[in-house]
């Protein structure tokens, strides 16, 4: 126990918190193995940016719609079941990919839609469980340690997948990796049965929580910040990996990129959990957002593999500095908001609606750019514009004010507990 204390610091962790971390780790490993390579898989079949954009647009359109439905469902049944539904749809995505094989590029809407539904169910449940299982005192630890696990998966997954895919002929390597992802998701389903059952009661107050943005300044600021977070994520989520593949023609090189990125992020997230304090959250959000934006200009006009590797290392430093305090601040704002105890699901849904709205605008902008203008000229300009999303986050969160005297009701299990949340002061899917 003393050795564990030295590793994680002076933090009390519960069984459910550990289980949720492990489930998140299995999810991250599965996605790290396959997600980037799905875009390359489609690129090798069609060679068109528009196909990648349509596939990713299908994901970010279905994800918020599923969030809305999953939120209502979580009010009626155990949200651990909602988590399982998410994993089942994610597993179904890989089953479909395995079944259609070389014809995947012809089923972009089906693939993207299925993955979006899986993400919607999974992340609704995961976010709500995070809100319920963690407290203000353990959120920085949870978010940071989850980041460490994500980075570990990011180191192992891409390099292993890249090695396997590059060594096996045709698309056999892809089939192998997608099968492993399917097995990992099955393991996450099994672990979910050990989580404590968590039911919700009451009406689905989605419209009321959406309107709350007008009366709760902090909540309005956080939702707008999430829109700009999505503005960058929408396009950058798929275009960077394809850039790496285009510049090298090698899946192994893409795996190496992921290894470098995640190795640096591993250290970054661990340090973030130990260094970032509540009083410094906003400062680190600004530094992280600035670094993420400045790093873009390294690859905009001279796209080489070496520059992409440096870019990968820089964003691996920037993301922990931004996301660890940003996610913790978001949950603290929700924790202090009106009727947080009974409407936490609705708060998560509204947050995700704004996040995915930003992603949709991002990808639609990408489609317009490549459809009406020359790709080589329009893509760098677009990336320079939407890439500012994480930098803009600071100019919203800097106005968030959570006072020591503020109180909110949060759930610990089924019992509402009156919290006196001490907050500042002040990624990453």
C-alpha positions in Angstrom: 0.0 0.0 0.0 2.8 2.4 0.8 4.4 1.8 -2.6 1.0 2.5 -4.2 0.8 5.7 -2.3 4.2 6.8 -3.5 3.1 6.1 -7.1 -0.3 7.8 -7.1 0.1 10.3 -4.3 -2.2 10.9 -1.3 -5.4 9.9 -3.1 -8.1 7.5 -1.7 -9.4 5.3 -4.6 -12.5 3.1 -4.5 -13.1 -0.3 -6.2 -15.4 1.3 -8.8 -12.9 4.0 -9.6 -10.3 1.3 -10.3 -12.7 -0.8 -12.4 -13.7 2.3 -14.4 -10.0 3.1 -15.1 -9.4 -0.5 -16.3 -12.4 -0.5 -18.5 -11.2 2.9 -19.9 -7.8 1.3 -20.4 -9.2 -1.6 -22.4 -11.2 0.7 -24.5 -8.1 2.9 -25.2 -6.0 -0.1 -26.1 -8.6 -1.4 -28.6 -9.0 2.0 -30.1 -5.3 2.6 -30.2 -4.8 -0.7 -32.1 -7.5 0.0 -34.7 -8.9 3.5 -34.9 -6.1 5.3 -36.8 -5.7 2.3 -39.1 -9.4 2.3 -40.0 -8.9 5.6 -41.7 -5.8 4.3 -43.5 -7.7 1.2 -44.4 -10.4 3.3 -46.1 -7.8 5.5 -47.7 -6.0 2.6 -49.3 -9.3 1.5 -50.8 -10.5 4.8 -52.2 -7.6 7.3 -52.0 -10.1 10.2 -51.5 -10.2 12.7 -48.7 -13.9 13.1 -49.3 -14.6 9.4 -48.4 -12.7 9.9 -45.1 -14.6 13.0 -44.4 -18.0 11.3 -45.0 -17.0 8.4 -42.8 -15.9 10.7 -39.9 -18.9 13.0 -40.4 -21.2 10.0 -40.0 -19.5 9.3 -36.7 -19.9 12.8 -35.3 -23.5 13.1 -36.5 -24.7 9.8 -34.9 -22.7 10.3 -31.7 -24.7 13.3 -30.3 -28.0 11.8 -31.5 -27.1 8.6 -29.6 -26.1 10.7 -26.6 -29.6 12.2 -26.5 -31.3 8.8 -26.7 -28.8 7.2 -24.3 -29.4 10.0 -21.8 -33.1 9.2 -21.7 -32.3 5.5 -21.5 -30.0 6.1 -18.6 -32.8 7.7 -16.7 -34.9 4.5 -17.0 -32.3 1.7 -16.6 -28.9 1.1 -15.0 -26.3 3.1 -16.9 -23.8 0.3 -16.6 -26.1 -1.4 -19.1 -25.8 1.7 -21.3 -22.0 1.3 -21.1 -22.4 -2.3 -22.2 -24.6 -1.2 -25.2 -21.8 1.1 -26.2 -19.2 -1.7 -26.2 -21.6 -4.0 -28.1 -22.0 -1.5 -30.9 -18.3 -0.9 -31.0 -17.7 -4.6 -31.2 -20.4 -4.7 -34.0 -18.4 -2.1 -35.9 -15.4 -4.4 -36.1 -17.6 -7.3 -37.0 -19.0 -5.4 -39.9 -15.5 -4.3 -41.0 -14.4 -8.0 -40.9 -17.4 -9.1 -42.8 -17.3 -6.6 -45.7 -13.5 -6.6 -45.9 -12.3 -4.9 -49.1 -15.7 -3.3 -49.8 -15.5 -1.2 -46.6 -15.2 2.1 -48.7 -18.7 1.3 -50.1 -20.3 1.3 -46.7 -19.0 4.6 -45.2 -22.4 5.6 -43.7 -23.0 2.2 -42.1 -19.5 2.0 -40.6 -19.4 5.6 -39.4 -23.0 5.4 -38.1 -22.3 2.2 -36.1 -19.2 3.6 -34.6 -20.9 6.9 -33.7 -23.7 5.0 -32.0 -21.1 2.9 -30.0 -19.2 6.1 -29.0 -22.5 7.7 -28.0 -23.6 4.9 -25.6 -20.1 4.3 -24.3 -19.1 7.9 -23.6 -22.5 8.9 -22.1 -22.2 6.1 -19.6 -18.5 6.6 -19.0 -18.8 10.3 -18.4 -21.7 9.9 -16.1 -20.0 7.1 -14.1 -16.9 9.3 -13.9 -19.0 12.1 -12.5 -20.6 9.8 -9.9 -17.6 7.7 -8.9 -15.0 10.6 -8.6 -15.2 13.6 -6.3 -13.5 17.0 -6.7 -10.6 15.7 -4.6 -10.0 12.7 -6.9 -10.9 14.1 -10.4 -7.5 15.4 -11.3 -6.0 12.0 -10.3 -8.6 10.1 -12.3 -8.3 12.2 -15.4 -4.6 12.2 -15.2 -4.2 8.5 -14.5 -6.7 7.7 -17.3 -4.5 9.8 -19.5 -1.4 7.7 -18.5 -3.3 4.6 -19.4 -4.4 6.1 -22.7 -0.8 7.0 -23.4 0.4 3.5 -22.5 -2.2 2.0 -24.9 -1.2 4.6 -27.4 2.4 3.4 -27.2 1.7 -0.3 -27.4 -1.3 -0.2 -29.8 -0.1 1.7 -32.9 3.4 0.2 -33.1 2.1 -3.4 -32.6 -0.7 -2.8 -35.2 1.7 -1.1 -37.6 4.2 -4.0 -37.3 1.5 -6.7 -37.8 -0.1 -4.9 -40.7 3.2 -4.3 -42.5 4.3 -7.9 -42.1 1.2 -9.6 -43.3 0.2 -9.5 -47.0 -2.8 -7.7 -48.5 -5.4 -6.9 -45.7 -4.6 -9.9 -43.5 -2.9 -7.7 -40.9 -5.9 -5.4 -40.7 -8.2 -8.4 -40.2 -5.9 -9.6 -37.3 -5.9 -6.2 -35.6 -9.6 -5.7 -35.9 -10.2 -9.1 -34.4 -8.0 -8.3 -31.4 -10.0 -5.1 -30.8 -13.2 -7.1 -30.8 -11.7 -9.4 -28.1 -10.7 -6.4 -26.0 -14.1 -4.9 -26.1 -15.5 -8.2 -24.9 -13.2 -8.0 -21.9 -14.6 -4.5 -21.1 -18.1 -6.0 -21.1 -17.2 -8.6 -18.6 -15.6 -6.1 -16.3 -18.7 -3.9 -16.4 -20.6 -6.6 -14.5 -18.4 -5.9 -11.5 -19.4 -2.2 -11.3 -22.0 -1.2 -8.7 -25.4 -0.8 -10.2 -26.3 2.8 -10.6 -29.9 3.7 -11.4 -31.4 7.1 -12.0 -34.9 8.4 -11.4 -36.9 11.3 -12.4 -37.8 13.2 -15.6 -35.4 13.7 -18.5 -34.6 17.5 -18.1 -32.6 18.0 -21.3 -34.4 21.1 -22.5 -34.2 22.6 -19.0 -30.4 22.0 -18.8 -29.9 23.4 -22.3 -31.7 26.5 -21.2 -29.6 26.7 -18.0 -26.8 28.0 -20.2 -28.6 31.4 -20.1 -28.9 31.6 -16.4 -25.7 29.9 -15.3 -22.7 31.8 -16.6 -20.2 29.1 -15.9 -22.2 26.5 -17.6 -22.6 28.7 -20.7 -18.9 29.3 -20.8 -18.1 25.6 -20.6 -20.4 24.6 -23.3 -19.0 27.2 -25.7 -15.5 26.0 -24.8 -16.5 22.5 -25.8 -17.7 23.7 -29.2 -14.3 25.1 -29.9 -12.6 21.9 -28.6 -14.7 20.0 -31.2 -13.8 22.4 -33.9 -10.2 21.3 -33.9 -10.9 17.6 -33.1 -13.3 17.0 -35.9 -10.8 17.2 -38.7 -7.5 16.6 -36.9 -8.8 13.3 -35.6 -8.4 11.7 -39.0 -6.3 13.9 -41.2 -3.0 13.7 -39.3 -2.8 9.9 -39.4 -3.4 10.0 -43.1 -0.8 12.6 -43.6 1.7 10.3 -41.9 0.8 7.5 -44.2 0.9 9.6 -47.3 4.3 11.0 -46.4 5.8 7.5 -45.8 3.5 4.9 -47.4 4.1 2.7 -44.3 1.7 1.5 -41.6 4.8 0.8 -39.5 5.8 4.5 -39.8 2.3 5.4 -38.6 2.7 3.1 -35.7 6.1 4.7 -34.8 4.4 8.1 -34.9 1.8 6.8 -32.4 4.6 5.4 -30.2 6.5 8.7 -30.1 3.3 10.7 -29.4 2.1 8.4 -26.7 5.5 7.9 -25.0 5.8 11.7 -24.5 2.1 11.9 -23.5 2.7 9.1 -20.9 5.2 11.3 -19.1 3.1 14.4 -19.7 -0.1 13.0 -18.1 1.7 11.5 -15.1 3.4 14.8 -14.4 0.1 16.6 -14.9 -1.6 14.6 -12.2 1.2 15.5 -9.8 1.9 19.1 -10.7 -1.3 20.8 -11.8 -3.2 22.2 -8.8 -6.6 23.7 -8.7 -5.2 27.3 -8.4 -3.2 26.8 -11.6 -5.8 25.2 -13.8 -6.5 28.2 -16.0 -2.8 28.9 -16.5 -2.1 25.4 -17.7 -5.1 25.5 -20.0 -3.7 28.6 -21.7 -0.2 27.1 -22.0 -1.5 23.8 -23.3 -3.8 25.5 -25.8 -1.1 27.8 -27.1 1.3 24.9 -27.6 -1.3 22.9 -29.4 -2.0 25.8 -31.8 1.6 26.8 -32.5 2.6 23.2 -33.2 0.3 23.1 -36.2 2.4 25.5 -38.2 5.3 23.1 -38.1 3.5 20.8 -40.6 1.2 23.1 -42.6 3.5 24.0 -45.5 6.3 21.5 -45.3 4.9 18.0 -44.6 7.7 15.6 -43.9 7.8 12.6 -41.6 10.4 14.2 -39.4 8.3 17.3 -38.9 5.2 15.1 -38.2 7.2 13.3 -35.5 8.2 16.6 -33.8 4.5 17.7 -34.1 3.4 14.5 -32.4 5.8 15.1 -29.5 4.7 18.7 -29.1 1.0 18.0 -29.0 1.7 15.1 -26.5 3.1 17.8 -24.2 0.2 20.2 -24.9 -2.7 17.9 -24.4 -2.1 16.9 -20.8 -1.5 20.5 -19.8 -4.9 21.4 -21.4 -7.1 18.4 -20.8 -6.4 17.4 -17.2 -7.4 20.8 -15.7 -10.0 21.4 -18.4 -11.9 18.1 -17.7 -11.7 18.6 -14.0 -13.0 22.1 -14.2 -15.8 21.0 -16.5 -17.0 18.4 -13.9 -16.7 20.9 -11.1 -18.9 23.4 -13.0 -21.5 20.6 -13.5 -21.1 19.6 -9.8 -22.1 23.1 -8.7 -24.8 23.7 -11.3 -28.6 23.7 -10.7 -29.9 20.2 -9.7 -26.6 18.5 -10.5 -27.5 15.4 -8.4 -30.6 14.5 -10.5 -29.7 16.1 -13.8 -26.0 15.1 -14.2 -26.9 12.9 -17.2 -28.5 15.9 -18.9 -25.5 18.0 -18.3 -23.2 15.4 -19.9 -25.5 15.1 -22.9 -25.6 18.9 -23.4 -21.8 19.1 -23.1 -21.4 16.4 -25.8 -23.9 18.1 -28.1 -21.7 21.2 -28.1 -18.5 19.2 -28.5 -19.9 17.2 -31.5 -21.5 20.3 -33.0 -17.9 21.7 -33.2 -16.7 18.5 -34.8 -19.6 18.6 -37.3 -18.8 22.2 -38.3 -15.1 21.2 -38.6 -15.7 18.3 -41.0 -18.3 20.1 -43.0 -15.8 22.9 -43.4 -13.2 20.3 -44.6 -15.7 18.9 -47.1 -16.4 22.4 -48.5 -12.7 23.2 -48.7 -11.7 20.1 -50.7 -14.9 20.2 -52.8 -14.6 23.7 -54.1 -10.9 24.5 -53.8 -7.6 22.9 -54.5 -6.8 20.4 -51.8 -3.1 21.3 -51.5 -4.0 25.0 -50.9 -7.3 24.8 -49.0 -6.4 22.1 -46.4 -3.4 24.0 -44.8 -5.6 27.2 -44.6 -8.5 25.3 -43.1 -6.2 23.5 -40.5 -4.7 26.9 -39.5 -8.2 28.2 -38.8 -9.9 25.3 -37.0 -6.6 24.4 -35.3 -7.1 27.4 -33.0 -10.0 25.6 -31.3 -8.0 24.5 -28.2 -6.3 27.8 -27.9 -9.7 29.6 -27.8 -10.9 27.4 -24.9 -8.9 29.6 -22.5 -10.8 32.7 -23.4 -14.0 31.1 -22.1 -12.7 29.2 -19.1 -10.8 32.2 -17.7 -14.1 33.8 -16.9 -15.4 30.7 -14.9 -15.7 31.6 -11.3 -16.2 28.9 -8.7 -16.0 30.2 -5.2 -15.0 28.3 -2.0 -18.4 29.1 -0.5 -20.3 27.6 -3.4 -22.0 24.3 -2.5 -23.4 21.6 -4.7 -25.1 18.3 -4.3 -23.3 15.3 -5.9 -24.0 11.7 -5.8 -21.9 9.1 -4.1 -23.5 5.9 -5.0 -27.2 6.5 -4.4 -26.8 9.0 -1.5 -26.7 12.7 -2.2 -23.7 14.2 -0.4 -23.4 17.9 0.3 -20.0 19.0 -1.0 -18.0 22.1 -0.4 -16.0 22.1 -3.6 -12.7 24.0 -3.5 -12.0 25.1 -7.0 -9.4 27.4 -8.6 -8.1 29.5 -10.2 -8.5 28.0 -13.6 -8.1 17.2 -23.1 -8.1 13.7 -25.1 -11.6 10.5 -27.1 
